[in-house]
């Protein structure tokens, strides 16, 4: 993606939007505009050493702004309203909400895992759930080496995944008074977050029949999602072999006992506690942690953008 690419950040005043602006500035992009809801119009947001005015995000404004690409960090209902107007104007859209993730024909992309799928877009590329992204980074090399028969996951998700206001509430309270929560909507017998994690992981890995069971919990941590993972492989894979594979995996770093504090502010998925799971024939257990605002959201979307706007080699004639 060229520094001259014209980029819109929609949802620029939220936790992920402000980080998106920070990362774009750090990476040298200059032609960036900030958009948010009408109530934020007139505010400014930090972009490197500059302050950008916040413009009202409407389908008409996004379609007429002369943008090459838009990064959306808004809720699903807002994305469904705004994204089509931008795509009709020829703007590439990378959406971080759940609005388009499971739609047929919309790529759901983690660049280290299935980056080539981003090029199959029809104007929209979806950014996966903040737990599906690090999970896919860890599972991909293991699946290629030994196959995966079944997967069980328990997530421990920080309050930043619920937005900036939730972070402020946690900062204001005594951490010792924190509690576990399950603040997602129910989707039948399971939480909507658990359904997302299962279905999105299947789509990213292109394993539509993979058996996955998930339990998702919110914990009183500011930044950093953690996941306990138990997987049963088709063929035997020793913990030592799994460590060797993960040590070479892009975007993954081995750590003995990774914690959210260690992951916060970093771009890698940290993985450790790789061991045999005696409850399964070819079972492995592991623990992974990721900064959910960076690789779990803003950074992953920017990496997709850089794939989409990278110069293409000229085909030989």
SERO-4910 file (N, C-alpha, C, O; in steps of 0.05 Angstrom, whole numbers):
BEGIN
 pado doro    nc1    nc2    nc3   cac1   cac2   cac3    cc1    cc2    cc3    oc1    oc2    oc3
  Unk    A     17    -24      0      0      0      0     18     25      0     35     28     18
  Unk    A     15     42    -19     31     65    -22     24     86     -1      1     88      7
  Unk    A     44    102      9     38    124     27     18    144     16      5    159     30
  Unk    A     16    144    -11     -3    163    -24    -31    151    -27    -49    165    -36
  Unk    A    -35    126    -19    -62    115    -20    -81    132     -3    -73    140     19
  Unk    A   -104    137    -13   -124    153      1   -141    135     18   -157    119      8
  Unk    A   -139    138     45   -151    119     63   -171    133     81   -165    154     92
  Unk    A   -194    121     85   -213    130    104   -215    112    128   -216     87    124
  Unk    A   -215    122    152   -218    106    176   -245    113    188   -250    136    197
  Unk    A   -263     94    187   -291     98    196   -294     86    223   -288     63    228
  Unk    A   -304    102    242   -304     94    270   -279    104    283   -268     91    301
  Unk    A   -269    127    274   -243    137    282   -240    145    311   -218    148    321
  Unk    A   -263    149    325   -261    158    353   -262    135    373   -259    139    397
  Unk    A   -266    110    363   -267     87    381   -240     76    387   -220     86    377
  Unk    A   -239     55    404   -213     43    413   -198     32    389   -174     37    387
  Unk    A   -211     18    371   -197      6    348   -191     28    328   -170     27    315
  Unk    A   -210     46    324   -205     67    304   -182     85    311   -166     92    293
  Unk    A   -179     93    336   -156    110    344   -130     95    341   -110    107    333
  Unk    A   -130     69    347   -106     53    343   -100     50    313    -76     51    305
  Unk    A   -120     47    296   -116     45    267   -102     70    257    -84     68    241
  Unk    A   -111     94    266    -98    119    258    -69    119    268    -51    128    253
  Unk    A    -64    110    292    -37    110    302    -19     92    285      4    100    278
  Unk    A    -28     68    278    -12     49    263     -8     60    234     14     56    223
  Unk    A    -28     72    222    -24     83    195     -3    105    196     13    107    177
  Unk    A     -4    122    216     16    143    218     44    132    221     63    141    209
  Unk    A     46    111    239     72     99    243     83     86    218    108     85    214
  Unk    A     65     77    200     74     63    176     78     82    153     84     74    130
  Unk    A     75    108    158     82    128    138     60    137    119     65    151    100
  Unk    A     35    129    125     13    138    107      6    167    113      6    176    136
  Unk    A     -1    181     92     -5    210     95    -33    219     87    -44    238     99
  Unk    A    -45    206     67    -71    214     57    -93    199     72   -104    180     62
  Unk    A    -99    208     96   -117    193    114   -139    213    123   -133    236    131
  Unk    A   -164    204    123   -186    220    133   -201    204    155   -203    179    153
  Unk    A   -212    218    174   -226    206    197   -256    210    195   -265    233    190
  Unk    A   -271    189    199   -300    190    198   -312    177    223   -300    158    234
  Unk    A   -334    187    231   -348    175    254   -377    183    253   -386    196    234
  Unk    A   -392    176    273   -421    183    274   -424    213    276   -406    228    283
  Unk    A   -449    223    270   -454    251    270   -448    265    296   -440    288    297
  Unk    A   -451    251    318   -446    263    344   -417    269    349   -410    285    367
  Unk    A   -399    257    333   -371    263    336   -360    283    316   -337    292    318
  Unk    A   -378    292    298   -369    312    278   -361    338    292   -374    347    310
  Unk    A   -338    349    283   -328    373    296   -305    367    315   -290    385    322
  Unk    A   -303    343    325   -281    335    342   -256    331    324   -258    332    300
  Unk    A   -233    328    337   -209    321    323   -198    296    336   -203    290    359
  Unk    A   -182    281    320   -169    257    330   -139    258    322   -132    270    302
  Unk    A   -123    245    339    -94    246    334    -86    228    311    -96    205    308
  Unk    A    -69    239    294    -57    224    272    -28    231    270    -21    251    258
  Unk    A    -11    215    283     17    222    285     20    248    300     11    251    322
  Unk    A     33    268    287     36    295    300     13    314    293     13    337    301
  Unk    A     -6    304    277    -28    321    268    -53    315    283    -55    295    298
  Unk    A    -73    333    279   -100    328    289   -118    328    264   -118    347    248
  Unk    A   -133    307    260   -151    305    238   -179    313    246   -188    304    267
  Unk    A   -194    328    230   -222    333    236   -238    308    231   -233    293    213
  Unk    A   -258    304    248   -276    281    245   -299    289    227   -313    308    233
  Unk    A   -302    274    206   -324    279    187   -347    260    192   -342    237    202
  Unk    A   -371    268    185   -394    250    189   -393    227    169   -389    231    145
  Unk    A   -396    203    180   -396    179    163   -424    174    153   -442    166    168
  Unk    A   -428    179    127   -453    173    114   -446    159     88   -424    161     78
  Unk    A   -465    143     77   -459    130     51   -451    150     30   -433    144     13
  Unk    A   -464    173     29   -458    193      9   -430    205     13   -416    208     -7
  Unk    A   -423    210     38   -397    222     43   -374    203     36   -354    211     24
  Unk    A   -377    178     43   -356    158     37   -354    153      7   -332    148     -3
  Unk    A   -377    154     -6   -376    149    -35   -365    171    -52   -356    167    -74
  Unk    A   -365    196    -40   -356    219    -56   -330    231    -46   -322    252    -55
  Unk    A   -316    217    -28   -292    228    -15   -267    223    -31   -246    232    -24
  Unk    A   -269    208    -53   -245    202    -70   -225    184    -56   -201    187    -60
  Unk    A   -235    165    -41   -218    147    -26   -211    122    -43   -226    114    -60
  Unk    A   -188    111    -37   -180     85    -49   -190     62    -32   -198     41    -42
  Unk    A   -190     66     -6   -196     44     13   -207     55     39   -199     76     48
  Unk    A   -226     41     50   -238     48     76   -234     25     96   -238      2     90
  Unk    A   -225     32    120   -223     13    142   -246     19    162   -246     41    174
  Unk    A   -264      0    165   -288      5    182   -284     -8    209   -278    -32    211
  Unk    A   -288      8    230   -287     -2    258   -313      7    272   -312     21    292
  Unk    A   -335     -1    261   -361      5    272   -377    -20    276   -368    -42    268
  Unk    A   -400    -18    288   -417    -42    292   -429    -53    267   -428    -40    246
  Unk    A   -440    -77    269   -450    -91    245   -472    -75    232   -473    -74    207
  Unk    A   -491    -63    247   -513    -49    234   -503    -25    219   -512    -19    197
  Unk    A   -483    -10    230   -472     13    217   -457      5    192   -458     18    171
  Unk    A   -442    -18    193   -428    -27    170   -447    -34    147   -442    -28    124
  Unk    A   -469    -47    154   -488    -55    133   -500    -30    119   -507    -31     96
  Unk    A   -501     -8    134   -512     16    122   -490     31    105   -496     41     84
  Unk    A   -465     31    115   -445     48    103   -428     34     82   -421     47     62
  Unk    A   -422      9     85   -403     -4     67   -414     -5     38   -398      1     20
  Unk    A   -439    -12     33   -448    -14      5   -445     13    -10   -439     13    -33
  Unk    A   -450     35      4   -447     61    -10   -418     66    -19   -414     77    -40
  Unk    A   -399     58     -2   -371     61     -9   -363     42    -32   -349     51    -51
  Unk    A   -372     18    -31   -364     -1    -52   -376      6    -79   -363      2   -100
  Unk    A   -400     17    -79   -412     26   -104   -396     48   -118   -396     51   -142
  Unk    A   -381     63   -101   -364     84   -112   -336     74   -119   -319     90   -126
  Unk    A   -332     48   -117   -306     36   -124   -286     37   -102   -262     33   -107
  Unk    A   -295     42    -77   -276     42    -54   -273     14    -43   -294      1    -38
  Unk    A   -249      4    -40   -245    -22    -27   -251    -19      3   -243      0     16
  Unk    A   -266    -38     14   -275    -36     41   -265    -60     57   -269    -83     50
  Unk    A   -252    -54     80   -244    -75     99   -260    -70    124   -257    -50    137
  Unk    A   -277    -89    130   -296    -86    152   -289   -104    175   -285   -128    172
  Unk    A   -288    -91    199   -281   -106    223   -305   -117    239   -301   -131    259
  Unk    A   -329   -111    231   -352   -120    245   -360   -149    235   -346   -160    218
  Unk    A   -381   -159    247   -390   -186    239   -409   -185    215   -420   -206    206
  Unk    A   -414   -161    204   -435   -158    184   -431   -176    159   -451   -187    149
  Unk    A   -407   -179    149   -402   -193    124   -385   -217    127   -379   -230    107
  Unk    A   -376   -224    151   -356   -245    154   -364   -272    143   -347   -286    131
  Unk    A   -389   -279    146   -397   -306    138   -413   -305    112   -425   -325    104
  Unk    A   -414   -282     98   -428   -280     73   -413   -295     51   -388   -293     49
  Unk    A   -427   -309     35   -415   -323     12   -403   -302     -6   -415   -282    -13
  Unk    A   -378   -308    -15   -364   -290    -33   -349   -268    -21   -334   -253    -34
  Unk    A   -351   -265      6   -335   -244     20   -312   -258     34   -316   -274     52
  Unk    A   -287   -252     26   -264   -265     39   -262   -257     68   -266   -234     75
  Unk    A   -255   -276     85   -251   -272    113   -221   -278    118   -213   -301    116
  Unk    A   -205   -258    123   -176   -260    118   -159   -255    143   -163   -235    158
  Unk    A   -140   -273    147   -117   -269    165    -93   -272    147    -87   -294    137
  Unk    A    -78   -250    141    -58   -251    120    -37   -273    123    -29   -284    103
  Unk    A    -29   -280    148    -10   -301    152    -21   -329    146     -6   -348    143
  Unk    A    -48   -331    145    -61   -357    142    -73   -361    114    -68   -381    102
  Unk    A    -88   -341    104   -102   -344     78   -101   -318     63   -122   -310     51
  Unk    A    -79   -305     63    -77   -279     51    -85   -278     22    -95   -258     12
  Unk    A    -80   -300      8    -87   -301    -21   -117   -298    -25   -125   -289    -47
  Unk    A   -134   -304     -6   -163   -301     -9   -171   -272    -10   -192   -266    -22
  Unk    A   -155   -254      1   -162   -226      0   -165   -216    -29   -181   -198    -34
  Unk    A   -149   -227    -47   -149   -218    -75   -174   -227    -90   -179   -219   -113
  Unk    A   -191   -244    -77   -215   -254    -90   -240   -237    -83   -262   -246    -86
  Unk    A   -235   -214    -73   -257   -197    -63   -273   -185    -86   -265   -184   -109
  Unk    A   -297   -177    -79   -315   -162    -97   -321   -135    -85   -344   -125    -86
  Unk    A   -300   -123    -73   -304    -96    -61   -303    -96    -30   -297    -76    -18
  Unk    A   -308   -120    -18   -308   -122     11   -290   -145     20   -291   -167      9
  Unk    A   -273   -140     40   -259   -161     54   -266   -159     84   -265   -137     95
  Unk    A   -272   -181     96   -279   -181    124   -255   -187    142   -239   -204    136
  Unk    A   -254   -173    164   -233   -177    185   -245   -195    206   -267   -188    216
  Unk    A   -233   -217    213   -246   -236    231   -248   -226    260   -238   -205    267
  Unk    A   -262   -242    276   -265   -238    304   -237   -237    318   -219   -250    309
  Unk    A   -236   -222    340   -210   -217    353   -198   -242    366   -175   -242    373
  Unk    A   -214   -263    370   -203   -289    379   -198   -308    356   -180   -325    358
  Unk    A   -213   -306    335   -209   -324    312   -183   -318    298   -170   -336    287
  Unk    A   -174   -293    298   -149   -285    285   -125   -299    297   -111   -314    283
  Unk    A   -119   -296    323    -96   -310    335    -99   -340    335    -79   -354    331
  Unk    A   -123   -350    338   -128   -378    338   -120   -390    311   -107   -411    309
  Unk    A   -128   -377    289   -122   -387    262    -92   -386    257    -81   -404    244
  Unk    A    -78   -365    267    -49   -364    263    -35   -388    276    -15   -398    265
  Unk    A    -45   -396    299    -32   -419    313    -41   -446    301    -24   -464    299
  Unk    A    -66   -448    293    -76   -474    283    -66   -481    255    -62   -504    248
  Unk    A    -61   -461    238    -55   -466    210    -31   -485    207    -34   -505    192
  Unk    A     -8   -480    219     15   -498    214     10   -526    226     20   -546    216
  Unk    A     -5   -527    248    -11   -553    260    -30   -569    242    -27   -593    239
  Unk    A    -50   -555    231    -69   -569    213    -55   -579    188    -61   -601    178
  Unk    A    -36   -563    177    -22   -572    153     -4   -596    159      0   -613    141
  Unk    A      7   -598    183     25   -620    190     11   -645    197     20   -667    190
  Unk    A    -11   -643    212    -24   -667    223    -54   -669    220    -66   -688    229
  Unk    A    -66   -648    209    -95   -648    207   -108   -643    235    -95   -647    255
  Unk    A   -132   -633    235   -146   -628    261   -173   -642    260   -189   -638    242
  Unk    A   -178   -659    280   -203   -674    281   -224   -659    298   -247   -658    290
  Unk    A   -216   -646    319   -234   -632    337   -219   -611    353   -195   -612    356
  Unk    A   -235   -591    362   -222   -568    375   -241   -559    398   -265   -556    394
  Unk    A   -229   -554    421   -243   -542    444   -228   -518    453   -203   -518    455
  Unk    A   -243   -496    459   -230   -471    465   -245   -458    489   -269   -459    490
  Unk    A   -230   -446    507   -240   -428    527   -226   -402    524   -201   -401    526
  Unk    A   -241   -380    520   -228   -354    517   -231   -337    542   -251   -339    557
  Unk    A   -211   -320    546   -211   -302    569   -205   -274    557   -182   -266    554
  Unk    A   -227   -259    551   -226   -236    534   -226   -210    550   -243   -207    568
  Unk    A   -208   -192    544   -205   -167    558   -228   -148    553   -243   -151    533
  Unk    A   -231   -128    570   -253   -109    567   -250    -91    543   -270    -79    534
  Unk    A   -226    -88    533   -222    -70    509   -238    -81    485   -244    -66    467
  Unk    A   -244   -107    485   -260   -118    464   -288   -108    464   -303   -111    445
  Unk    A   -297    -97    487   -324    -85    489   -324    -55    485   -345    -43    488
  Unk    A   -300    -43    479   -300    -15    472   -286      2    493   -280     -6    515
  Unk    A   -282     28    485   -267     47    502   -282     52    528   -269     56    549
  Unk    A   -308     53    528   -323     59    553   -319     37    573   -317     43    597
  Unk    A   -318     12    564   -313    -10    583   -285     -8    595   -281    -15    618
  Unk    A   -266      1    579   -239      5    589   -238     26    611   -225     23    631
  Unk    A   -253     48    607   -254     69    626   -267     60    652   -259     68    674
  Unk    A   -288     44    650   -301     33    674   -282     16    690   -282     17    715
  Unk    A   -266     -1    676   -247    -17    691   -225     -1    704   -217     -6    726
  Unk    A   -216     20    690   -195     37    702   -205     51    727   -190     57    745
  Unk    A   -231     57    727   -243     72    750   -248     55    774   -253     65    796
  Unk    A   -248     28    771   -256     11    793   -231     -2    805   -209     -2    794
  Unk    A   -235    -12    829   -214    -28    843   -211    -54    828   -230    -70    827
  Unk    A   -187    -60    817   -184    -85    801   -191   -110    817   -200   -130    806
  Unk    A   -187   -109    844   -194   -132    860   -224   -136    861   -233   -158    868
  Unk    A   -239   -116    853   -269   -119    853   -279   -128    826   -304   -129    823
  Unk    A   -261   -134    807   -270   -143    781   -284   -170    782   -283   -184    802
  Unk    A   -296   -176    760   -311   -201    759   -309   -213    730   -302   -199    712
  Unk    A   -316   -238    728   -319   -250    701   -346   -243    690   -365   -238    705
  Unk    A   -348   -242    664   -373   -236    651   -377   -251    625   -359   -262    614
  Unk    A   -402   -250    616   -409   -261    589   -428   -241    577   -452   -245    576
  Unk    A   -416   -219    567   -432   -196    559   -438   -196    529   -439   -175    516
  Unk    A   -443   -220    518   -451   -222    490   -480   -232    488   -490   -244    507
  Unk    A   -493   -227    466   -520   -237    462   -519   -268    460   -500   -279    451
  Unk    A   -542   -280    468   -544   -308    464   -554   -314    436   -571   -300    425
  Unk    A   -543   -335    424   -551   -344    398   -560   -373    401   -544   -392    397
  Unk    A   -586   -377    408   -595   -404    414   -585   -413    441   -590   -399    461
  Unk    A   -570   -435    442   -560   -445    468   -532   -435    475   -522   -440    496
  Unk    A   -519   -420    457   -492   -410    462   -491   -380    457   -509   -368    446
  Unk    A   -469   -368    467   -465   -340    463   -459   -334    434   -447   -350    420
  Unk    A   -467   -311    425   -462   -303    397   -432   -304    392   -423   -311    370
  Unk    A   -416   -296    411   -387   -296    408   -376   -324    404   -357   -328    389
  Unk    A   -388   -344    416   -380   -372    412   -387   -382    385   -371   -397    372
  Unk    A   -410   -374    375   -418   -381    348   -398   -369    327   -389   -382    309
  Unk    A   -392   -343    331   -373   -330    313   -347   -344    312   -336   -349    291
  Unk    A   -336   -351    336   -310   -363    337   -310   -390    322   -290   -396    308
  Unk    A   -331   -406    325   -332   -431    311   -334   -428    281   -318   -439    266
  Unk    A   -354   -412    273   -359   -410    244   -337   -395    229   -330   -402    206
  Unk    A   -326   -375    242   -304   -360    228   -279   -376    226   -265   -375    206
  Unk    A   -273   -392    247   -249   -409    246   -252   -429    224   -232   -435    210
  Unk    A   -275   -441    221   -280   -460    200   -275   -447    172   -263   -459    155
  Unk    A   -285   -422    169   -283   -409    143   -254   -402    137   -245   -406    115
  Unk    A   -240   -391    156   -212   -383    152   -195   -407    145   -179   -406    126
  Unk    A   -198   -428    160   -181   -452    155   -192   -469    132   -178   -488    124
  Unk    A   -215   -463    122   -228   -478    101   -232   -507    109   -227   -526     95
  Unk    A   -242   -510    134   -249   -536    146   -278   -534    155   -283   -533    179
  Unk    A   -298   -535    137   -326   -530    144   -338   -550    163   -358   -543    176
  Unk    A   -327   -574    164   -339   -594    182   -323   -597    208   -330   -615    224
  Unk    A   -304   -580    213   -288   -583    237   -305   -580    262   -320   -561    265
  Unk    A   -303   -600    280   -318   -599    305   -305   -580    325   -281   -583    332
  Unk    A   -320   -559    333   -309   -539    351   -329   -533    373   -353   -529    368
  Unk    A   -319   -533    397   -335   -525    420   -320   -502    434   -296   -504    439
  Unk    A   -335   -480    440   -322   -457    452   -338   -446    476   -363   -447    476
  Unk    A   -324   -436    495   -336   -421    517   -321   -395    520   -296   -394    523
  Unk    A   -335   -372    518   -323   -346    518   -330   -330    543   -354   -329    551
  Unk    A   -310   -319    556   -314   -305    581   -299   -278    580   -277   -277    569
  Unk    A   -311   -257    591   -298   -231    594   -284   -230    621   -296   -238    641
  Unk    A   -259   -220    621   -244   -219    646   -235   -190    651   -233   -174    633
  Unk    A   -230   -183    677   -222   -155    684   -193   -149    677   -177   -144    695
  Unk    A   -187   -150    651   -161   -143    640   -165   -122    619   -185   -124    604
  Unk    A   -148   -101    618   -153    -80    599   -149    -88    570   -167    -84    553
  Unk    A   -126   -100    564   -119   -107    536   -106   -134    535    -89   -140    552
  Unk    A   -114   -150    516   -102   -177    512   -122   -199    517   -131   -203    539
  Unk    A   -128   -214    495   -145   -237    497   -128   -262    500   -108   -265    487
  Unk    A   -137   -280    517   -123   -306    521   -142   -328    514   -166   -326    517
  Unk    A   -130   -350    505   -146   -374    497   -132   -399    506   -108   -403    501
  Unk    A   -147   -416    520   -138   -443    526   -149   -461    504   -174   -461    499
  Unk    A   -132   -476    491   -140   -492    467   -132   -521    471   -110   -528    478
  Unk    A   -152   -539    466   -147   -567    465   -154   -577    437   -177   -573    428
  Unk    A   -135   -590    424   -141   -599    397   -133   -629    394   -114   -638    405
  Unk    A   -150   -642    378   -144   -670    372   -136   -671    342   -152   -663    325
  Unk    A   -112   -681    337   -102   -682    309   -109   -708    296   -113   -728    310
  Unk    A   -109   -708    270   -114   -733    255    -91   -752    258    -94   -776    261
  Unk    A    -66   -742    257    -42   -758    260    -28   -748    285    -31   -725    294
  Unk    A    -12   -766    297      2   -758    321     21   -736    316     36   -736    296
  Unk    A     21   -716    334     40   -693    333     50   -689    361     35   -682    379
  Unk    A     75   -692    365     87   -689    392     88   -659    399     88   -642    381
  Unk    A     88   -653    425     92   -625    433    117   -613    422    118   -589    415
  Unk    A    138   -628    421    164   -618    410    161   -610    380    171   -590    372
  Unk    A    147   -627    365    143   -621    337    124   -597    333    129   -581    316
  Unk    A    104   -595    351     86   -572    350    101   -546    356     97   -526    342
  Unk    A    119   -547    375    135   -523    382    152   -515    358    155   -491    352
  Unk    A    165   -534    345    182   -529    322    166   -516    300    176   -497    287
  Unk    A    142   -526    295    125   -514    274    117   -486    281    118   -468    263
  Unk    A    109   -481    305    100   -455    314    123   -435    315    119   -411    311
  Unk    A    146   -445    321    170   -427    322    176   -415    294    188   -394    292
  Unk    A    167   -429    273    172   -420    246    147   -406    234    149   -395    212
  Unk    A    125   -406    248    100   -395    237    100   -364    237    109   -352    256
  Unk    A     92   -352    215     92   -322    214     72   -310    234     50   -320    237
  Unk    A     81   -289    247     64   -275    266     60   -289    293     44   -280    309
  Unk    A     75   -311    297     72   -326    322     99   -326    337    120   -328    324
  Unk    A     99   -324    363    123   -325    379    119   -343    403     99   -341    417
  Unk    A    138   -361    407    137   -379    430    143   -364    455    161   -347    456
  Unk    A    129   -370    477    134   -359    503    127   -380    524    108   -395    520
  Unk    A    142   -381    545    137   -403    564    110   -401    577     95   -420    577
  Unk    A    104   -377    589     79   -373    602     68   -345    593     69   -326    609
  Unk    A     58   -343    569     49   -317    559     25   -306    574      7   -320    582
  Unk    A     26   -279    578      4   -266    593     -6   -242    576      8   -233    558
  Unk    A    -30   -233    582    -40   -209    567    -22   -185    570    -19   -170    551
  Unk    A    -10   -181    593      8   -158    597     32   -160    578     41   -140    567
  Unk    A     42   -184    575     65   -188    557     57   -184    528     73   -174    512
  Unk    A     32   -191    521     23   -188    493     15   -160    486     18   -152    463
  Unk    A      6   -144    506     -4   -117    500     17   -100    488     40    -98    498
  Unk    A     10    -86    466     28    -69    452     45    -83    431     61    -70    417
  Unk    A     43   -109    429     59   -124    410     42   -134    387     17   -135    388
  Unk    A     55   -142    365     41   -151    342     39   -182    339     24   -192    323
  Unk    A     55   -196    355     55   -225    353     34   -239    369     24   -228    389
  Unk    A     26   -263    360     10   -281    377     30   -297    394     47   -311    383
  Unk    A     27   -296    420     44   -310    438     32   -337    444      8   -338    451
  Unk    A     47   -358    443     37   -385    448     56   -401    466     80   -400    462
  Unk    A     45   -415    486     61   -430    504     45   -453    517     22   -458    508
  Unk    A     57   -465    537     44   -488    551     35   -509    531     13   -520    534
  Unk    A     52   -515    512     45   -535    491     51   -563    503     75   -568    510
  Unk    A     31   -579    506     35   -605    520     15   -625    510     -4   -619    495
  Unk    A     19   -650    518      0   -671    511    -26   -667    526    -27   -658    549
  Unk    A    -49   -673    512    -75   -674    525    -83   -703    528    -89   -716    508
  Unk    A    -82   -714    552    -87   -742    556   -116   -750    551   -123   -774    551
  Unk    A   -134   -730    548   -162   -737    544   -169   -744    515   -191   -751    509
  Unk    A   -149   -742    497   -154   -748    469   -132   -766    458   -109   -765    469
  Unk    A   -137   -782    438   -117   -801    427    -93   -786    416    -70   -793    423
  Unk    A    -98   -766    399    -76   -750    389    -81   -721    398    -86   -703    382
  Unk    A    -80   -718    425    -88   -692    436    -64   -674    443    -44   -683    453
  Unk    A    -68   -648    438    -49   -628    447    -65   -606    461    -88   -600    455
  Unk    A    -52   -594    481    -64   -571    495    -43   -548    493    -19   -552    493
  Unk    A    -53   -524    490    -36   -501    489    -50   -476    499    -75   -476    502
  Unk    A    -35   -454    503    -45   -429    513    -35   -407    495    -11   -405    490
  Unk    A    -53   -389    486    -44   -367    468    -55   -341    478    -77   -340    490
  Unk    A    -40   -320    472    -48   -293    481    -42   -273    458    -22   -277    443
  Unk    A    -59   -253    455    -55   -234    433    -66   -207    441    -86   -205    456
  Unk    A    -54   -185    432    -65   -159    436    -89   -156    417    -86   -155    393
  Unk    A   -113   -157    428   -137   -158    412   -143   -132    397   -157   -133    377
  Unk    A   -131   -110    405   -135    -85    390   -116    -83    367   -123    -70    346
  Unk    A    -93    -95    369    -73    -94    347    -77   -117    328    -93   -114    309
  Unk    A    -64   -139    332    -67   -162    313    -96   -172    313   -105   -182    292
  Unk    A   -110   -169    335   -138   -178    336   -157   -161    321   -180   -168    318
  Unk    A   -148   -137    312   -167   -119    298   -152   -100    279   -151   -106    255
  Unk    A   -141    -78    290   -130    -57    273   -107    -66    255   -108    -61    231
  Unk    A    -88    -79    266    -64    -87    250    -72   -107    229    -63   -105    206
  Unk    A    -88   -127    236    -96   -147    216   -110   -133    192   -105   -141    169
  Unk    A   -127   -113    197   -141    -99    175   -121    -84    158   -124    -83    134
  Unk    A   -101    -71    171    -81    -56    155    -65    -75    138    -58    -69    116
  Unk    A    -58    -98    149    -43   -118    134    -59   -128    109    -48   -132     88
  Unk    A    -85   -131    113   -103   -137     90   -101   -115     69    -98   -120     45
  Unk    A   -103    -90     79   -102    -67     61    -76    -67     45    -76    -61     21
  Unk    A    -55    -73     58    -29    -73     44    -27    -95     24    -13    -92      3
  Unk    A    -40   -117     29    -42   -138      8    -58   -129    -16    -50   -133    -39
  Unk    A    -80   -116    -11    -98   -108    -32    -86    -86    -50    -90    -85    -74
  Unk    A    -71    -67    -38    -61    -44    -52    -32    -47    -60    -20    -28    -69
  Unk    A    -20    -70    -55      8    -75    -63     10    -75    -93     -8    -85   -107
  Unk    A     32    -64   -104     36    -66   -133     36    -95   -143     49   -112   -130
  Unk    A     23   -100   -165     23   -127   -176     44   -130   -198     47   -112   -213
  Unk    A     58   -153   -199     77   -157   -220     63   -158   -247     41   -169   -249
  Unk    A     76   -147   -267     64   -148   -294     68   -175   -306     90   -186   -307
  Unk    A     46   -187   -316     48   -214   -327     65   -215   -352     65   -196   -368
  Unk    A     80   -236   -355     98   -239   -379     80   -242   -403     59   -256   -402
  Unk    A     88   -230   -425     72   -232   -450     84   -253   -468     74   -257   -490
***
